[in-house]
Amino acid sequence: MIDHRIETLLIMSETLSYTKTAELLHLTQPAVSQHIRYLEKQYNCKLFEQYGRRIKLTPAGDRLVSAARVMQANSRRIAAELNAIDPSRPLLRLGATKTIGNYVIARPLAEFIKIHPEYDLELTVDNTYELLNGLDTGMLDLLFLEGNFDKQHYRYQLFRNEDFIGICSPENTISRQKTARMEDILSQRLIIREQGSGTREIFEQQLQQRSFSLDAFQNTITISQFSVIKELVAENIGISFVYRSVASRELSEGRLCEFSLTDSPHSHEFSIVRLPASVLPPEIDAFTDFISGNYGSCL
């Protein structure tokens, strides 16, 4: 278990508020201030700076928070191992974004389990934001991410490159084109994933590169489930943008058609992500080597 003052620091780094930190930890504000002062004295550095009414981490504070997150993750990983039903069985706590979790990772996991039946696995499928939070707080050991993340704060390796495509109904006029300009699709109804998803973030970046935002579309629908998105697109309710793996079956069946945007990257990275210097069993490396070596480029 990590020191309770380190826990205060981690909460404070997220809220940047003594009041909110005190509320979340059920402490008084003076107690929170005392915890921060103790750490500043222990490490002989200033952790937070005041800018008017705003509080900001100092560079030293940011460095300590990064180290504290690893400490917290290691503590929870060790606790999970000690509390396992059978401590002799390696436990892999994995997270995957929805594209990877629902359409990519099942076959590699199945093959790995066949070869290594002695492993216990837990898989959480969620959006990029929630998974990174799980990694930072020690609830997950390893992530498969399709979206962007701060590469300075994590250890990562390339899993594979995946095509990012537009999809529409065969009845949509865009289906007769293989490429389209961003300006040409703004009159379409856009069906997009929720905030925090890698798919949405990638598309928003493509918009920003052309000085557009989602508001440029006349109509948008936000849906968190790919199955619903694909059904609505097939019914010509709107268009969407997904990784090819998500729509491969519907494309082969002719229920959906694909198109690409001009002057846009057609593929993006899927990454395997972990915390730096985290205490993970050697089985993690065996797992990542198997996944990357056998499925990193052939799915």
C-alpha positions as CSV (number, residue, x, y, z in Angstrom):
1,M,0.0,0.0,0.0
2,I,1.4,3.4,-0.9
3,D,1.6,6.2,1.6
4,H,-1.7,8.1,2.1
5,R,0.0,11.4,1.3
6,I,1.0,10.1,-2.1
7,E,-2.6,9.2,-2.7
8,T,-3.5,12.8,-1.8
9,L,-0.9,14.1,-4.3
10,L,-2.4,11.9,-7.1
11,I,-5.9,13.2,-6.4
12,M,-4.7,16.8,-6.1
13,S,-2.8,16.5,-9.5
14,E,-6.2,15.6,-11.1
15,T,-8.5,18.1,-9.4
16,L,-5.9,21.0,-9.0
17,S,-8.1,22.0,-6.1
18,Y,-7.6,21.7,-2.3
19,T,-11.4,21.9,-1.8
20,K,-12.3,19.1,-4.3
21,T,-9.4,16.9,-3.1
22,A,-10.5,17.3,0.5
23,E,-14.1,16.3,-0.5
24,L,-13.0,13.3,-2.5
25,L,-10.7,12.0,0.3
26,H,-13.1,13.0,3.1
27,L,-10.5,15.2,4.6
28,T,-10.3,18.8,5.7
29,Q,-8.5,21.3,3.5
30,P,-5.8,21.9,6.2
31,A,-5.1,18.1,6.2
32,V,-4.7,18.1,2.4
33,S,-2.4,21.1,2.6
34,Q,-0.4,19.3,5.4
35,H,0.0,16.3,3.1
36,I,1.4,18.4,0.3
37,R,3.7,20.3,2.5
38,Y,5.1,17.1,4.0
39,L,5.9,15.8,0.5
40,E,7.5,19.1,-0.5
41,K,9.7,18.9,2.6
42,Q,10.5,15.3,2.0
43,Y,11.5,15.8,-1.6
44,N,12.9,19.3,-1.1
45,C,10.9,20.9,-3.9
46,K,7.8,22.8,-4.7
47,L,5.0,20.6,-6.1
48,F,2.3,23.1,-6.9
49,E,2.3,26.8,-7.9
50,Q,-0.5,29.3,-7.6
51,Y,-1.5,31.4,-10.6
52,G,-4.2,33.8,-9.3
53,R,-7.0,31.4,-8.4
54,R,-5.5,28.6,-10.4
55,I,-3.1,25.8,-9.2
56,K,-0.6,24.1,-11.5
57,L,1.9,21.3,-11.0
58,T,5.5,22.4,-11.1
59,P,7.9,20.4,-13.3
60,A,9.1,18.6,-10.1
61,G,5.5,18.0,-9.1
62,D,4.7,16.5,-12.5
63,R,7.8,14.2,-12.3
64,L,6.8,13.0,-8.8
65,V,3.2,12.4,-9.9
66,S,4.4,10.2,-12.8
67,A,6.6,8.2,-10.4
68,A,3.7,8.0,-7.9
69,R,1.4,6.6,-10.6
70,V,3.9,3.8,-11.2
71,M,4.1,3.2,-7.4
72,Q,0.3,3.0,-7.2
73,A,0.1,0.6,-10.2
74,N,2.8,-1.6,-8.8
75,S,1.1,-1.7,-5.4
76,R,-2.3,-2.8,-6.9
77,R,-0.6,-5.3,-9.2
78,I,1.1,-7.0,-6.2
79,A,-2.2,-6.9,-4.3
80,A,-4.0,-8.6,-7.2
81,E,-1.3,-11.3,-7.3
82,L,-1.5,-11.9,-3.5
83,N,-5.3,-12.1,-3.5
84,A,-5.6,-14.3,-6.6
85,I,-7.5,-17.5,-6.1
86,D,-4.5,-19.4,-7.3
87,P,-1.3,-17.3,-6.9
88,S,0.7,-19.8,-8.9
89,R,-1.3,-19.0,-12.1
90,P,-0.1,-15.9,-13.9
91,L,-2.7,-13.2,-14.2
92,L,-2.8,-10.8,-17.2
93,R,-5.1,-7.8,-16.7
94,L,-5.6,-6.4,-20.3
95,G,-7.5,-3.5,-21.7
96,A,-8.4,-2.8,-25.3
97,T,-10.2,-0.1,-27.2
98,K,-13.5,-1.1,-28.8
99,T,-12.2,-1.6,-32.3
100,I,-9.4,-3.9,-31.1
101,G,-11.4,-5.5,-28.3
102,N,-14.5,-6.4,-30.4
103,Y,-12.9,-7.0,-33.8
104,V,-9.2,-7.8,-33.6
105,I,-8.0,-9.3,-30.3
106,A,-10.2,-12.4,-29.9
107,R,-8.4,-14.8,-32.2
108,P,-4.9,-13.9,-30.9
109,L,-6.2,-14.4,-27.3
110,A,-7.7,-17.7,-28.2
111,E,-4.5,-18.9,-29.8
112,F,-2.4,-17.7,-26.8
113,I,-4.7,-19.5,-24.3
114,K,-4.5,-22.7,-26.2
115,I,-0.7,-22.6,-26.0
116,H,-0.7,-21.3,-22.4
117,P,-3.7,-22.7,-20.6
118,E,-2.0,-21.9,-17.2
119,Y,-2.7,-18.2,-17.6
120,D,-5.6,-16.3,-16.2
121,L,-6.8,-13.3,-18.2
122,E,-9.0,-10.4,-17.6
123,L,-10.0,-8.2,-20.6
124,T,-11.6,-4.8,-20.3
125,V,-13.0,-3.2,-23.4
126,D,-13.6,0.6,-23.2
127,N,-12.6,3.9,-24.8
128,T,-9.0,5.2,-24.7
129,Y,-9.6,7.7,-21.9
130,E,-11.0,5.1,-19.5
131,L,-8.4,2.5,-20.3
132,L,-5.5,5.0,-19.7
133,N,-7.1,5.8,-16.4
134,G,-7.2,2.1,-15.5
135,L,-3.5,1.8,-16.4
136,D,-2.5,4.9,-14.5
137,T,-4.4,3.7,-11.3
138,G,-3.0,0.2,-11.5
139,M,-6.2,-1.6,-12.4
140,L,-4.8,-2.8,-15.7
141,D,-1.4,-4.0,-16.7
142,L,-1.3,-3.7,-20.5
143,L,-3.4,-1.9,-23.1
144,F,-4.1,-2.2,-26.8
145,L,-4.9,1.3,-28.0
146,E,-6.1,2.6,-31.3
147,G,-6.2,6.3,-30.3
148,N,-3.6,8.8,-29.4
149,F,-1.8,8.9,-26.0
150,D,1.1,10.7,-24.4
151,K,4.1,8.7,-25.5
152,Q,6.4,10.5,-23.1
153,H,4.6,9.0,-20.1
154,Y,4.2,5.4,-21.3
155,R,6.2,2.5,-22.6
156,Y,4.8,1.3,-25.9
157,Q,5.4,-0.7,-29.0
158,L,3.6,-0.9,-32.4
159,F,1.0,-3.7,-32.6
160,R,-0.1,-3.1,-36.2
161,N,-1.2,-0.5,-38.7
162,E,-4.9,-0.4,-39.6
163,D,-6.7,1.3,-42.4
164,F,-9.1,4.1,-41.3
165,I,-11.9,4.4,-43.8
166,G,-15.2,6.2,-44.4
167,I,-18.3,4.0,-44.7
168,C,-21.7,4.7,-46.3
169,S,-24.7,2.9,-47.6
170,P,-24.7,1.6,-51.2
171,E,-27.7,3.9,-51.7
172,N,-25.6,7.0,-50.7
173,T,-24.2,9.0,-53.6
174,I,-20.8,8.9,-52.0
175,S,-20.7,5.1,-52.7
176,R,-20.0,5.9,-56.4
177,Q,-16.8,7.6,-55.4
178,K,-13.7,6.1,-54.0
179,T,-12.4,9.3,-52.6
180,A,-14.1,12.5,-51.3
181,R,-13.1,15.9,-50.1
182,M,-14.0,16.9,-46.6
183,E,-16.0,19.8,-48.0
184,D,-18.1,17.4,-50.0
185,I,-19.3,15.4,-47.0
186,L,-20.3,18.2,-44.6
187,S,-23.9,18.1,-45.9
188,Q,-24.1,14.4,-44.8
189,R,-25.4,13.3,-41.4
190,L,-22.3,12.1,-39.4
191,I,-22.6,9.2,-37.0
192,I,-19.7,9.2,-34.6
193,R,-18.4,7.6,-31.5
194,E,-18.5,9.1,-28.0
195,Q,-16.0,11.5,-26.5
196,G,-12.9,9.7,-25.3
197,S,-12.9,7.1,-28.1
198,G,-9.9,6.7,-30.3
199,T,-12.0,6.5,-33.5
200,R,-13.6,9.9,-32.8
201,E,-10.3,11.5,-31.9
202,I,-8.6,10.4,-35.1
203,F,-11.5,11.8,-37.2
204,E,-11.5,15.1,-35.2
205,Q,-7.8,15.5,-36.0
206,Q,-8.5,15.1,-39.7
207,L,-11.1,17.8,-39.4
208,Q,-8.7,20.1,-37.5
209,Q,-6.1,19.7,-40.2
210,R,-8.6,21.3,-42.6
211,S,-9.7,24.0,-40.1
212,F,-13.0,22.3,-39.5
213,S,-14.8,20.9,-36.4
214,L,-17.7,18.6,-35.9
215,D,-20.0,21.7,-35.9
216,A,-19.3,22.0,-39.6
217,F,-21.6,19.0,-40.2
218,Q,-25.3,19.9,-40.6
219,N,-26.3,16.9,-38.4
220,T,-24.4,14.6,-36.1
221,I,-25.4,11.5,-34.1
222,T,-23.3,10.2,-31.2
223,I,-23.4,6.4,-30.6
224,S,-21.0,4.3,-28.5
225,Q,-21.7,0.9,-30.1
226,F,-20.3,0.0,-33.5
227,S,-23.1,-2.5,-34.2
228,V,-25.7,0.3,-34.1
229,I,-23.5,2.7,-36.1
230,K,-23.1,0.1,-38.9
231,E,-26.8,-0.6,-39.0
232,L,-27.7,3.0,-39.2
233,V,-25.1,3.6,-42.0
234,A,-26.4,0.5,-43.9
235,E,-29.9,2.1,-43.7
236,N,-28.5,5.3,-45.2
237,I,-29.2,7.3,-42.1
238,G,-25.7,8.8,-42.3
239,I,-22.0,8.1,-42.9
240,S,-19.3,7.2,-40.4
241,F,-15.5,6.6,-40.1
242,V,-14.1,3.4,-38.7
243,Y,-11.1,1.1,-38.8
244,R,-11.5,-1.5,-41.6
245,S,-11.7,-4.4,-39.2
246,V,-14.9,-3.0,-37.8
247,A,-16.8,-3.1,-41.1
248,S,-14.9,-5.9,-43.0
249,R,-17.9,-8.3,-42.9
250,E,-20.5,-5.8,-44.0
251,L,-18.1,-4.5,-46.8
252,S,-17.6,-8.1,-48.1
253,E,-21.4,-8.7,-48.0
254,G,-22.1,-5.4,-49.9
255,R,-24.2,-3.9,-47.1
256,L,-21.7,-1.1,-46.7
257,C,-19.4,0.7,-49.1
258,E,-16.1,2.4,-48.3
259,F,-14.5,5.7,-49.3
260,S,-11.4,7.7,-48.3
261,L,-10.8,11.3,-47.7
262,T,-8.3,13.1,-50.0
263,D,-5.1,14.2,-48.5
264,S,-5.7,12.2,-45.3
265,P,-3.6,9.3,-43.8
266,H,-5.3,6.0,-44.7
267,S,-3.8,4.1,-41.8
268,H,-3.1,4.6,-38.1
269,E,-1.2,2.7,-35.4
270,F,-2.6,0.2,-33.0
271,S,-0.2,0.2,-30.0
272,I,0.6,-2.0,-27.0
273,V,1.0,0.3,-24.0
274,R,2.2,-0.1,-20.4
275,L,3.5,2.1,-17.6
276,P,7.3,2.6,-17.5
277,A,9.2,0.8,-14.8
278,S,6.1,-1.0,-13.6
279,V,6.4,-4.3,-11.7
280,L,5.0,-6.8,-14.1
281,P,5.6,-10.6,-14.2
282,P,7.8,-11.9,-17.0
283,E,4.7,-13.5,-18.5
284,I,3.7,-10.1,-19.8
285,D,6.7,-10.0,-22.1
286,A,6.0,-13.5,-23.3
287,F,2.4,-12.4,-24.1
288,T,3.3,-9.3,-26.0
289,D,6.0,-11.2,-27.9
290,F,3.5,-13.8,-29.0
291,I,0.8,-11.3,-30.0
292,S,3.2,-9.0,-31.9
293,G,5.1,-11.8,-33.5
294,N,2.1,-13.8,-34.7
295,Y,-0.6,-11.2,-35.3
296,G,1.0,-7.8,-35.5
297,S,0.8,-7.5,-39.2
298,C,-1.3,-10.3,-40.6
299,L,-4.8,-9.7,-39.3
